[in-house]
């Protein structure tokens, strides 16, 4: 799985321009939030976090139904509960 970096400032418009590749790849958006882009073109928001020295991921929704703003709010809420 490859990783791709976007410019510092992310918007829904920049995320719409991401194209599928042969293999799934991650675009890191900060604070543990990233977008997984699948070969079929799906774009999924996920949050990466650690708990008791183990790494986990939390699925936050599919783009564009879940916007970048909503995904950031979900990360904030999830981090408060951890």
PyMOL Python script that loads the backbone (N, CA, C, O; Angstrom):
from pymol import cmd

cmd.read_pdbstr("""\
ATOM      1  N   UNK A   1       0.840  -1.160   0.000  1.00  0.00           N
ATOM      2  CA  UNK A   1       0.000   0.000   0.000  1.00  0.00           C
ATOM      3  C   UNK A   1       0.893   1.232   0.000  1.00  0.00           C
ATOM      4  O   UNK A   1       1.835   1.318   0.787  1.00  0.00           O
ATOM      5  N   UNK A   2       0.606   2.171  -0.866  1.00  0.00           N
ATOM      6  CA  UNK A   2       1.417   3.372  -0.943  1.00  0.00           C
ATOM      7  C   UNK A   2       0.744   4.512  -0.203  1.00  0.00           C
ATOM      8  O   UNK A   2      -0.446   4.460   0.106  1.00  0.00           O
ATOM      9  N   UNK A   3       1.527   5.537   0.074  1.00  0.00           N
ATOM     10  CA  UNK A   3       1.018   6.716   0.758  1.00  0.00           C
ATOM     11  C   UNK A   3       1.210   7.912  -0.150  1.00  0.00           C
ATOM     12  O   UNK A   3       2.199   7.987  -0.879  1.00  0.00           O
ATOM     13  N   UNK A   4       0.280   8.843  -0.115  1.00  0.00           N
ATOM     14  CA  UNK A   4       0.372  10.028  -0.942  1.00  0.00           C
ATOM     15  C   UNK A   4       0.154  11.249  -0.074  1.00  0.00           C
ATOM     16  O   UNK A   4      -0.713  11.255   0.799  1.00  0.00           O
ATOM     17  N   UNK A   5       0.948  12.292  -0.318  1.00  0.00           N
ATOM     18  CA  UNK A   5       0.820  13.524   0.458  1.00  0.00           C
ATOM     19  C   UNK A   5       0.152  14.579  -0.411  1.00  0.00           C
ATOM     20  O   UNK A   5       0.478  14.736  -1.588  1.00  0.00           O
ATOM     21  N   UNK A   6      -0.791  15.298   0.193  1.00  0.00           N
ATOM     22  CA  UNK A   6      -1.448  16.419  -0.467  1.00  0.00           C
ATOM     23  C   UNK A   6      -0.863  17.710   0.083  1.00  0.00           C
ATOM     24  O   UNK A   6      -0.106  17.686   1.054  1.00  0.00           O
ATOM     25  N   UNK A   7      -1.210  18.842  -0.532  1.00  0.00           N
ATOM     26  CA  UNK A   7      -0.765  20.117   0.033  1.00  0.00           C
ATOM     27  C   UNK A   7      -1.249  20.254   1.478  1.00  0.00           C
ATOM     28  O   UNK A   7      -2.176  19.559   1.892  1.00  0.00           O
ATOM     29  N   UNK A   8      -0.627  21.144   2.236  1.00  0.00           N
ATOM     30  CA  UNK A   8      -0.961  21.343   3.638  1.00  0.00           C
ATOM     31  C   UNK A   8      -2.447  21.606   3.862  1.00  0.00           C
ATOM     32  O   UNK A   8      -3.012  21.144   4.853  1.00  0.00           O
ATOM     33  N   UNK A   9      -3.076  22.332   2.966  1.00  0.00           N
ATOM     34  CA  UNK A   9      -4.466  22.728   3.137  1.00  0.00           C
ATOM     35  C   UNK A   9      -5.349  21.784   2.327  1.00  0.00           C
ATOM     36  O   UNK A   9      -5.243  21.735   1.102  1.00  0.00           O
ATOM     37  N   UNK A  10      -6.218  21.035   3.000  1.00  0.00           N
ATOM     38  CA  UNK A  10      -7.083  20.065   2.339  1.00  0.00           C
ATOM     39  C   UNK A  10      -8.516  20.583   2.292  1.00  0.00           C
ATOM     40  O   UNK A  10      -8.989  21.208   3.241  1.00  0.00           O
ATOM     41  N   UNK A  11      -9.194  20.322   1.192  1.00  0.00           N
ATOM     42  CA  UNK A  11     -10.607  20.667   1.059  1.00  0.00           C
ATOM     43  C   UNK A  11     -11.323  19.485   0.429  1.00  0.00           C
ATOM     44  O   UNK A  11     -10.689  18.552  -0.064  1.00  0.00           O
ATOM     45  N   UNK A  12     -12.646  19.531   0.449  1.00  0.00           N
ATOM     46  CA  UNK A  12     -13.411  18.487  -0.234  1.00  0.00           C
ATOM     47  C   UNK A  12     -13.067  18.478  -1.717  1.00  0.00           C
ATOM     48  O   UNK A  12     -13.048  17.418  -2.343  1.00  0.00           O
ATOM     49  N   UNK A  13     -12.796  19.655  -2.285  1.00  0.00           N
ATOM     50  CA  UNK A  13     -12.462  19.743  -3.713  1.00  0.00           C
ATOM     51  C   UNK A  13     -11.150  19.026  -4.029  1.00  0.00           C
ATOM     52  O   UNK A  13     -11.054  18.345  -5.050  1.00  0.00           O
ATOM     53  N   UNK A  14     -10.130  19.170  -3.164  1.00  0.00           N
ATOM     54  CA  UNK A  14      -8.864  18.481  -3.429  1.00  0.00           C
ATOM     55  C   UNK A  14      -9.022  16.968  -3.265  1.00  0.00           C
ATOM     56  O   UNK A  14      -8.356  16.193  -3.952  1.00  0.00           O
ATOM     57  N   UNK A  15      -9.898  16.553  -2.358  1.00  0.00           N
ATOM     58  CA  UNK A  15     -10.106  15.116  -2.162  1.00  0.00           C
ATOM     59  C   UNK A  15     -10.872  14.504  -3.334  1.00  0.00           C
ATOM     60  O   UNK A  15     -10.679  13.330  -3.649  1.00  0.00           O
ATOM     61  N   UNK A  16     -11.732  15.279  -3.979  1.00  0.00           N
ATOM     62  CA  UNK A  16     -12.470  14.774  -5.148  1.00  0.00           C
ATOM     63  C   UNK A  16     -11.542  14.459  -6.304  1.00  0.00           C
ATOM     64  O   UNK A  16     -11.863  13.618  -7.144  1.00  0.00           O
ATOM     65  N   UNK A  17     -10.387  15.126  -6.363  1.00  0.00           N
ATOM     66  CA  UNK A  17      -9.471  14.935  -7.490  1.00  0.00           C
ATOM     67  C   UNK A  17      -8.629  13.664  -7.378  1.00  0.00           C
ATOM     68  O   UNK A  17      -7.939  13.299  -8.331  1.00  0.00           O
ATOM     69  N   UNK A  18      -8.674  12.986  -6.230  1.00  0.00           N
ATOM     70  CA  UNK A  18      -7.887  11.761  -6.054  1.00  0.00           C
ATOM     71  C   UNK A  18      -8.423  10.656  -6.959  1.00  0.00           C
ATOM     72  O   UNK A  18      -9.623  10.381  -6.984  1.00  0.00           O
ATOM     73  N   UNK A  19      -7.533  10.044  -7.684  1.00  0.00           N
ATOM     74  CA  UNK A  19      -7.913   8.993  -8.626  1.00  0.00           C
ATOM     75  C   UNK A  19      -7.513   7.622  -8.097  1.00  0.00           C
ATOM     76  O   UNK A  19      -6.521   7.505  -7.378  1.00  0.00           O
ATOM     77  N   UNK A  20      -8.275   6.580  -8.443  1.00  0.00           N
ATOM     78  CA  UNK A  20      -7.908   5.231  -8.009  1.00  0.00           C
ATOM     79  C   UNK A  20      -6.636   4.753  -8.702  1.00  0.00           C
ATOM     80  O   UNK A  20      -6.324   5.167  -9.819  1.00  0.00           O
ATOM     81  N   UNK A  21      -5.921   3.882  -8.022  1.00  0.00           N
ATOM     82  CA  UNK A  21      -4.709   3.266  -8.571  1.00  0.00           C
ATOM     83  C   UNK A  21      -4.885   1.758  -8.510  1.00  0.00           C
ATOM     84  O   UNK A  21      -5.913   1.266  -8.047  1.00  0.00           O
ATOM     85  N   UNK A  22      -3.883   1.027  -8.978  1.00  0.00           N
ATOM     86  CA  UNK A  22      -3.946  -0.437  -8.972  1.00  0.00           C
ATOM     87  C   UNK A  22      -4.112  -1.006  -7.575  1.00  0.00           C
ATOM     88  O   UNK A  22      -4.830  -1.986  -7.376  1.00  0.00           O
ATOM     89  N   UNK A  23      -3.439  -0.382  -6.598  1.00  0.00           N
ATOM     90  CA  UNK A  23      -3.502  -0.838  -5.210  1.00  0.00           C
ATOM     91  C   UNK A  23      -4.105   0.266  -4.346  1.00  0.00           C
ATOM     92  O   UNK A  23      -4.003   1.442  -4.695  1.00  0.00           O
ATOM     93  N   UNK A  24      -4.730  -0.092  -3.226  1.00  0.00           N
ATOM     94  CA  UNK A  24      -5.258   0.934  -2.320  1.00  0.00           C
ATOM     95  C   UNK A  24      -4.122   1.805  -1.788  1.00  0.00           C
ATOM     96  O   UNK A  24      -3.005   1.324  -1.597  1.00  0.00           O
ATOM     97  N   UNK A  25      -4.403   3.072  -1.551  1.00  0.00           N
ATOM     98  CA  UNK A  25      -3.408   3.954  -0.966  1.00  0.00           C
ATOM     99  C   UNK A  25      -4.051   4.912   0.019  1.00  0.00           C
ATOM    100  O   UNK A  25      -5.255   5.163  -0.017  1.00  0.00           O
ATOM    101  N   UNK A  26      -3.194   5.451   0.916  1.00  0.00           N
ATOM    102  CA  UNK A  26      -3.654   6.339   1.981  1.00  0.00           C
ATOM    103  C   UNK A  26      -3.180   7.760   1.694  1.00  0.00           C
ATOM    104  O   UNK A  26      -2.076   7.980   1.196  1.00  0.00           O
ATOM    105  N   UNK A  27      -4.043   8.714   2.023  1.00  0.00           N
ATOM    106  CA  UNK A  27      -3.688  10.128   1.976  1.00  0.00           C
ATOM    107  C   UNK A  27      -3.882  10.651   3.392  1.00  0.00           C
ATOM    108  O   UNK A  27      -5.006  10.716   3.888  1.00  0.00           O
ATOM    109  N   UNK A  28      -2.778  11.026   4.043  1.00  0.00           N
ATOM    110  CA  UNK A  28      -2.852  11.463   5.434  1.00  0.00           C
ATOM    111  C   UNK A  28      -3.291  12.921   5.505  1.00  0.00           C
ATOM    112  O   UNK A  28      -2.785  13.780   4.783  1.00  0.00           O
ATOM    113  N   UNK A  29      -4.255  13.177   6.402  1.00  0.00           N
ATOM    114  CA  UNK A  29      -4.867  14.499   6.509  1.00  0.00           C
ATOM    115  C   UNK A  29      -4.585  15.173   7.847  1.00  0.00           C
ATOM    116  O   UNK A  29      -5.015  16.307   8.059  1.00  0.00           O
ATOM    117  N   UNK A  30      -3.881  14.514   8.745  1.00  0.00           N
ATOM    118  CA  UNK A  30      -3.508  15.104  10.026  1.00  0.00           C
ATOM    119  C   UNK A  30      -4.338  14.579  11.179  1.00  0.00           C
ATOM    120  O   UNK A  30      -5.473  14.141  10.994  1.00  0.00           O
ATOM    121  N   UNK A  31      -3.752  14.627  12.392  1.00  0.00           N
ATOM    122  CA  UNK A  31      -4.397  14.201  13.632  1.00  0.00           C
ATOM    123  C   UNK A  31      -4.851  12.750  13.606  1.00  0.00           C
ATOM    124  O   UNK A  31      -5.809  12.395  14.292  1.00  0.00           O
ATOM    125  N   UNK A  32      -4.183  11.905  12.830  1.00  0.00           N
ATOM    126  CA  UNK A  32      -4.545  10.497  12.733  1.00  0.00           C
ATOM    127  C   UNK A  32      -5.590  10.216  11.669  1.00  0.00           C
ATOM    128  O   UNK A  32      -5.899   9.056  11.396  1.00  0.00           O
ATOM    129  N   UNK A  33      -6.135  11.256  11.069  1.00  0.00           N
ATOM    130  CA  UNK A  33      -7.154  11.101  10.027  1.00  0.00           C
ATOM    131  C   UNK A  33      -6.480  10.861   8.680  1.00  0.00           C
ATOM    132  O   UNK A  33      -5.515  11.536   8.321  1.00  0.00           O
ATOM    133  N   UNK A  34      -7.002   9.897   7.951  1.00  0.00           N
ATOM    134  CA  UNK A  34      -6.521   9.673   6.585  1.00  0.00           C
ATOM    135  C   UNK A  34      -7.670   9.195   5.710  1.00  0.00           C
ATOM    136  O   UNK A  34      -8.716   8.765   6.196  1.00  0.00           O
ATOM    137  N   UNK A  35      -7.441   9.283   4.414  1.00  0.00           N
ATOM    138  CA  UNK A  35      -8.420   8.788   3.447  1.00  0.00           C
ATOM    139  C   UNK A  35      -7.801   7.600   2.719  1.00  0.00           C
ATOM    140  O   UNK A  35      -6.687   7.680   2.202  1.00  0.00           O
ATOM    141  N   UNK A  36      -8.541   6.504   2.689  1.00  0.00           N
ATOM    142  CA  UNK A  36      -8.122   5.319   1.940  1.00  0.00           C
ATOM    143  C   UNK A  36      -8.822   5.372   0.593  1.00  0.00           C
ATOM    144  O   UNK A  36     -10.049   5.440   0.522  1.00  0.00           O
ATOM    145  N   UNK A  37      -8.027   5.340  -0.486  1.00  0.00           N
ATOM    146  CA  UNK A  37      -8.585   5.339  -1.838  1.00  0.00           C
ATOM    147  C   UNK A  37      -8.422   3.929  -2.388  1.00  0.00           C
ATOM    148  O   UNK A  37      -7.303   3.426  -2.497  1.00  0.00           O
ATOM    149  N   UNK A  38      -9.532   3.294  -2.733  1.00  0.00           N
ATOM    150  CA  UNK A  38      -9.511   1.906  -3.190  1.00  0.00           C
ATOM    151  C   UNK A  38      -9.379   1.835  -4.713  1.00  0.00           C
ATOM    152  O   UNK A  38      -9.660   2.814  -5.403  1.00  0.00           O
ATOM    153  N   UNK A  39      -8.956   0.687  -5.239  1.00  0.00           N
ATOM    154  CA  UNK A  39      -8.841   0.532  -6.699  1.00  0.00           C
ATOM    155  C   UNK A  39     -10.171   0.728  -7.429  1.00  0.00           C
ATOM    156  O   UNK A  39     -10.180   1.120  -8.595  1.00  0.00           O
ATOM    157  N   UNK A  40     -11.289   0.460  -6.760  1.00  0.00           N
ATOM    158  CA  UNK A  40     -12.598   0.641  -7.398  1.00  0.00           C
ATOM    159  C   UNK A  40     -13.064   2.095  -7.357  1.00  0.00           C
ATOM    160  O   UNK A  40     -14.111   2.426  -7.913  1.00  0.00           O
ATOM    161  N   UNK A  41     -12.292   2.965  -6.699  1.00  0.00           N
ATOM    162  CA  UNK A  41     -12.621   4.388  -6.652  1.00  0.00           C
ATOM    163  C   UNK A  41     -13.264   4.839  -5.362  1.00  0.00           C
ATOM    164  O   UNK A  41     -13.584   6.019  -5.217  1.00  0.00           O
ATOM    165  N   UNK A  42     -13.463   3.929  -4.416  1.00  0.00           N
ATOM    166  CA  UNK A  42     -14.046   4.308  -3.129  1.00  0.00           C
ATOM    167  C   UNK A  42     -13.077   5.148  -2.318  1.00  0.00           C
ATOM    168  O   UNK A  42     -11.867   4.924  -2.355  1.00  0.00           O
ATOM    169  N   UNK A  43     -13.607   6.112  -1.590  1.00  0.00           N
ATOM    170  CA  UNK A  43     -12.802   6.992  -0.749  1.00  0.00           C
ATOM    171  C   UNK A  43     -13.372   6.933   0.665  1.00  0.00           C
ATOM    172  O   UNK A  43     -14.497   7.367   0.914  1.00  0.00           O
ATOM    173  N   UNK A  44     -12.580   6.390   1.582  1.00  0.00           N
ATOM    174  CA  UNK A  44     -13.046   6.124   2.933  1.00  0.00           C
ATOM    175  C   UNK A  44     -12.219   6.901   3.950  1.00  0.00           C
ATOM    176  O   UNK A  44     -10.988   6.870   3.914  1.00  0.00           O
ATOM    177  N   UNK A  45     -12.899   7.596   4.856  1.00  0.00           N
ATOM    178  CA  UNK A  45     -12.207   8.279   5.944  1.00  0.00           C
ATOM    179  C   UNK A  45     -11.969   7.277   7.058  1.00  0.00           C
ATOM    180  O   UNK A  45     -12.861   6.515   7.432  1.00  0.00           O
ATOM    181  N   UNK A  46     -10.739   7.290   7.587  1.00  0.00           N
ATOM    182  CA  UNK A  46     -10.387   6.427   8.707  1.00  0.00           C
ATOM    183  C   UNK A  46      -9.507   7.202   9.678  1.00  0.00           C
ATOM    184  O   UNK A  46      -8.822   8.153   9.302  1.00  0.00           O
ATOM    185  N   UNK A  47      -9.544   6.776  10.920  1.00  0.00           N
ATOM    186  CA  UNK A  47      -8.703   7.376  11.947  1.00  0.00           C
ATOM    187  C   UNK A  47      -7.792   6.300  12.517  1.00  0.00           C
ATOM    188  O   UNK A  47      -8.246   5.220  12.895  1.00  0.00           O
ATOM    189  N   UNK A  48      -6.518   6.604  12.573  1.00  0.00           N
ATOM    190  CA  UNK A  48      -5.520   5.694  13.116  1.00  0.00           C
ATOM    191  C   UNK A  48      -5.210   6.141  14.542  1.00  0.00           C
ATOM    192  O   UNK A  48      -4.966   7.323  14.786  1.00  0.00           O
ATOM    193  N   UNK A  49      -5.218   5.177  15.500  1.00  0.00           N
ATOM    194  CA  UNK A  49      -4.927   5.530  16.882  1.00  0.00           C
ATOM    195  C   UNK A  49      -4.310   4.346  17.604  1.00  0.00           C
ATOM    196  O   UNK A  49      -4.350   3.211  17.130  1.00  0.00           O
ATOM    197  N   UNK A  50      -3.739   4.640  18.764  1.00  0.00           N
ATOM    198  CA  UNK A  50      -3.139   3.606  19.602  1.00  0.00           C
ATOM    199  C   UNK A  50      -3.881   3.542  20.932  1.00  0.00           C
ATOM    200  O   UNK A  50      -4.280   4.559  21.499  1.00  0.00           O
ATOM    201  N   UNK A  51      -4.053   2.305  21.412  1.00  0.00           N
ATOM    202  CA  UNK A  51      -4.670   2.077  22.701  1.00  0.00           C
ATOM    203  C   UNK A  51      -3.991   0.866  23.320  1.00  0.00           C
ATOM    204  O   UNK A  51      -3.918  -0.192  22.696  1.00  0.00           O
ATOM    205  N   UNK A  52      -3.493   1.015  24.543  1.00  0.00           N
ATOM    206  CA  UNK A  52      -2.755  -0.069  25.214  1.00  0.00           C
ATOM    207  C   UNK A  52      -1.638  -0.628  24.341  1.00  0.00           C
ATOM    208  O   UNK A  52      -1.459  -1.842  24.237  1.00  0.00           O
ATOM    209  N   UNK A  53      -0.892   0.276  23.718  1.00  0.00           N
ATOM    210  CA  UNK A  53       0.277  -0.053  22.891  1.00  0.00           C
ATOM    211  C   UNK A  53      -0.056  -0.838  21.625  1.00  0.00           C
ATOM    212  O   UNK A  53       0.841  -1.392  20.989  1.00  0.00           O
ATOM    213  N   UNK A  54      -1.331  -0.892  21.254  1.00  0.00           N
ATOM    214  CA  UNK A  54      -1.728  -1.551  20.006  1.00  0.00           C
ATOM    215  C   UNK A  54      -2.310  -0.514  19.075  1.00  0.00           C
ATOM    216  O   UNK A  54      -2.981   0.420  19.515  1.00  0.00           O
ATOM    217  N   UNK A  55      -2.055  -0.674  17.787  1.00  0.00           N
ATOM    218  CA  UNK A  55      -2.568   0.259  16.793  1.00  0.00           C
ATOM    219  C   UNK A  55      -3.910  -0.232  16.262  1.00  0.00           C
ATOM    220  O   UNK A  55      -4.081  -1.411  15.955  1.00  0.00           O
ATOM    221  N   UNK A  56      -4.861   0.701  16.159  1.00  0.00           N
ATOM    222  CA  UNK A  56      -6.191   0.401  15.651  1.00  0.00           C
ATOM    223  C   UNK A  56      -6.571   1.430  14.600  1.00  0.00           C
ATOM    224  O   UNK A  56      -5.923   2.467  14.458  1.00  0.00           O
ATOM    225  N   UNK A  57      -7.627   1.125  13.872  1.00  0.00           N
ATOM    226  CA  UNK A  57      -8.196   2.112  12.958  1.00  0.00           C
ATOM    227  C   UNK A  57      -9.704   2.135  13.142  1.00  0.00           C
ATOM    228  O   UNK A  57     -10.339   1.110  13.387  1.00  0.00           O
ATOM    229  N   UNK A  58     -10.255   3.330  13.016  1.00  0.00           N
ATOM    230  CA  UNK A  58     -11.682   3.543  13.177  1.00  0.00           C
ATOM    231  C   UNK A  58     -12.226   4.073  11.859  1.00  0.00           C
ATOM    232  O   UNK A  58     -11.732   5.074  11.339  1.00  0.00           O
ATOM    233  N   UNK A  59     -13.224   3.417  11.325  1.00  0.00           N
ATOM    234  CA  UNK A  59     -13.845   3.858  10.085  1.00  0.00           C
ATOM    235  C   UNK A  59     -14.823   4.980  10.396  1.00  0.00           C
ATOM    236  O   UNK A  59     -15.664   4.844  11.285  1.00  0.00           O
ATOM    237  N   UNK A  60     -14.717   6.100   9.659  1.00  0.00           N
ATOM    238  CA  UNK A  60     -15.533   7.281   9.941  1.00  0.00           C
ATOM    239  C   UNK A  60     -16.588   7.560   8.887  1.00  0.00           C
ATOM    240  O   UNK A  60     -17.477   8.381   9.115  1.00  0.00           O
ATOM    241  N   UNK A  61     -16.516   6.902   7.742  1.00  0.00           N
ATOM    242  CA  UNK A  61     -17.519   7.121   6.706  1.00  0.00           C
ATOM    243  C   UNK A  61     -16.914   7.197   5.322  1.00  0.00           C
ATOM    244  O   UNK A  61     -15.696   7.232   5.150  1.00  0.00           O
ATOM    245  N   UNK A  62     -17.796   7.222   4.343  1.00  0.00           N
ATOM    246  CA  UNK A  62     -17.382   7.250   2.946  1.00  0.00           C
ATOM    247  C   UNK A  62     -17.551   8.661   2.383  1.00  0.00           C
ATOM    248  O   UNK A  62     -18.539   9.342   2.660  1.00  0.00           O
ATOM    249  N   UNK A  63     -16.575   9.082   1.594  1.00  0.00           N
ATOM    250  CA  UNK A  63     -16.622  10.383   0.934  1.00  0.00           C
ATOM    251  C   UNK A  63     -17.416  10.218  -0.352  1.00  0.00           C
ATOM    252  O   UNK A  63     -17.211   9.208  -1.024  1.00  0.00           O
ATOM    253  N   UNK A  64     -18.284  11.097  -0.744  1.00  0.00           N
ATOM    254  CA  UNK A  64     -18.562  12.441  -0.241  1.00  0.00           C
ATOM    255  C   UNK A  64     -19.716  12.517   0.762  1.00  0.00           C
ATOM    256  O   UNK A  64     -20.052  13.613   1.211  1.00  0.00           O
ATOM    257  N   UNK A  65     -20.335  11.382   1.128  1.00  0.00           N
ATOM    258  CA  UNK A  65     -21.411  11.434   2.118  1.00  0.00           C
ATOM    259  C   UNK A  65     -20.905  12.008   3.439  1.00  0.00           C
ATOM    260  O   UNK A  65     -21.601  12.782   4.096  1.00  0.00           O
ATOM    261  N   UNK A  66     -19.696  11.623   3.821  1.00  0.00           N
ATOM    262  CA  UNK A  66     -19.032  12.190   4.989  1.00  0.00           C
ATOM    263  C   UNK A  66     -18.047  13.227   4.476  1.00  0.00           C
ATOM    264  O   UNK A  66     -17.105  12.887   3.760  1.00  0.00           O
ATOM    265  N   UNK A  67     -18.251  14.476   4.833  1.00  0.00           N
ATOM    266  CA  UNK A  67     -17.366  15.549   4.365  1.00  0.00           C
ATOM    267  C   UNK A  67     -16.099  15.594   5.212  1.00  0.00           C
ATOM    268  O   UNK A  67     -16.022  14.967   6.269  1.00  0.00           O
ATOM    269  N   UNK A  68     -15.123  16.330   4.742  1.00  0.00           N
ATOM    270  CA  UNK A  68     -13.886  16.500   5.486  1.00  0.00           C
ATOM    271  C   UNK A  68     -14.156  17.180   6.829  1.00  0.00           C
ATOM    272  O   UNK A  68     -13.554  16.815   7.839  1.00  0.00           O
ATOM    273  N   UNK A  69     -15.037  18.146   6.848  1.00  0.00           N
ATOM    274  CA  UNK A  69     -15.391  18.840   8.092  1.00  0.00           C
ATOM    275  C   UNK A  69     -16.012  17.873   9.098  1.00  0.00           C
ATOM    276  O   UNK A  69     -15.644  17.877  10.273  1.00  0.00           O
ATOM    277  N   UNK A  70     -16.942  17.055   8.646  1.00  0.00           N
ATOM    278  CA  UNK A  70     -17.577  16.079   9.527  1.00  0.00           C
ATOM    279  C   UNK A  70     -16.562  15.043  10.015  1.00  0.00           C
ATOM    280  O   UNK A  70     -16.587  14.659  11.184  1.00  0.00           O
ATOM    281  N   UNK A  71     -15.677  14.591   9.137  1.00  0.00           N
ATOM    282  CA  UNK A  71     -14.654  13.615   9.524  1.00  0.00           C
ATOM    283  C   UNK A  71     -13.758  14.195  10.606  1.00  0.00           C
ATOM    284  O   UNK A  71     -13.396  13.490  11.549  1.00  0.00           O
ATOM    285  N   UNK A  72     -13.393  15.472  10.487  1.00  0.00           N
ATOM    286  CA  UNK A  72     -12.572  16.119  11.520  1.00  0.00           C
ATOM    287  C   UNK A  72     -13.325  16.206  12.844  1.00  0.00           C
ATOM    288  O   UNK A  72     -12.732  16.013  13.906  1.00  0.00           O
ATOM    289  N   UNK A  73     -14.609  16.491  12.795  1.00  0.00           N
ATOM    290  CA  UNK A  73     -15.415  16.542  14.017  1.00  0.00           C
ATOM    291  C   UNK A  73     -15.505  15.157  14.667  1.00  0.00           C
ATOM    292  O   UNK A  73     -15.454  15.038  15.891  1.00  0.00           O
ATOM    293  N   UNK A  74     -15.637  14.118  13.846  1.00  0.00           N
ATOM    294  CA  UNK A  74     -15.689  12.751  14.368  1.00  0.00           C
ATOM    295  C   UNK A  74     -14.371  12.360  15.026  1.00  0.00           C
ATOM    296  O   UNK A  74     -14.367  11.658  16.038  1.00  0.00           O
ATOM    297  N   UNK A  75     -13.251  12.809  14.458  1.00  0.00           N
ATOM    298  CA  UNK A  75     -11.931  12.544  15.067  1.00  0.00           C
ATOM    299  C   UNK A  75     -11.847  13.213  16.429  1.00  0.00           C
ATOM    300  O   UNK A  75     -11.373  12.610  17.391  1.00  0.00           O
ATOM    301  N   UNK A  76     -12.305  14.453  16.514  1.00  0.00           N
ATOM    302  CA  UNK A  76     -12.292  15.185  17.787  1.00  0.00           C
ATOM    303  C   UNK A  76     -13.125  14.453  18.835  1.00  0.00           C
ATOM    304  O   UNK A  76     -12.684  14.293  19.973  1.00  0.00           O
ATOM    305  N   UNK A  77     -14.313  14.012  18.467  1.00  0.00           N
ATOM    306  CA  UNK A  77     -15.182  13.292  19.395  1.00  0.00           C
ATOM    307  C   UNK A  77     -14.560  11.963  19.819  1.00  0.00           C
ATOM    308  O   UNK A  77     -14.615  11.601  20.994  1.00  0.00           O
ATOM    309  N   UNK A  78     -13.972  11.238  18.875  1.00  0.00           N
ATOM    310  CA  UNK A  78     -13.365   9.939  19.186  1.00  0.00           C
ATOM    311  C   UNK A  78     -12.170  10.109  20.124  1.00  0.00           C
ATOM    312  O   UNK A  78     -11.978   9.306  21.037  1.00  0.00           O
ATOM    313  N   UNK A  79     -11.369  11.153  19.900  1.00  0.00           N
ATOM    314  CA  UNK A  79     -10.189  11.351  20.754  1.00  0.00           C
ATOM    315  C   UNK A  79     -10.600  11.738  22.172  1.00  0.00           C
ATOM    316  O   UNK A  79      -9.880  11.422  23.119  1.00  0.00           O
ATOM    317  N   UNK A  80     -11.731  12.407  22.345  1.00  0.00           N
ATOM    318  CA  UNK A  80     -12.212  12.743  23.679  1.00  0.00           C
ATOM    319  C   UNK A  80     -12.592  11.470  24.444  1.00  0.00           C
ATOM    320  O   UNK A  80     -12.413  11.391  25.660  1.00  0.00           O
ATOM    321  N   UNK A  81     -13.112  10.485  23.727  1.00  0.00           N
ATOM    322  CA  UNK A  81     -13.547   9.236  24.368  1.00  0.00           C
ATOM    323  C   UNK A  81     -12.391   8.298  24.673  1.00  0.00           C
ATOM    324  O   UNK A  81     -12.514   7.414  25.520  1.00  0.00           O
ATOM    325  N   UNK A  82     -11.264   8.486  23.985  1.00  0.00           N
ATOM    326  CA  UNK A  82     -10.101   7.624  24.250  1.00  0.00           C
ATOM    327  C   UNK A  82      -9.381   8.163  25.425  1.00  0.00           C
ATOM    328  O   UNK A  82      -8.366   7.602  25.837  1.00  0.00           O
TER     329      UNK A  82
END
""", "prot")
cmd.dss("prot")
cmd.show_as("cartoon", "prot")
cmd.util.cbc("prot")
cmd.orient("prot")
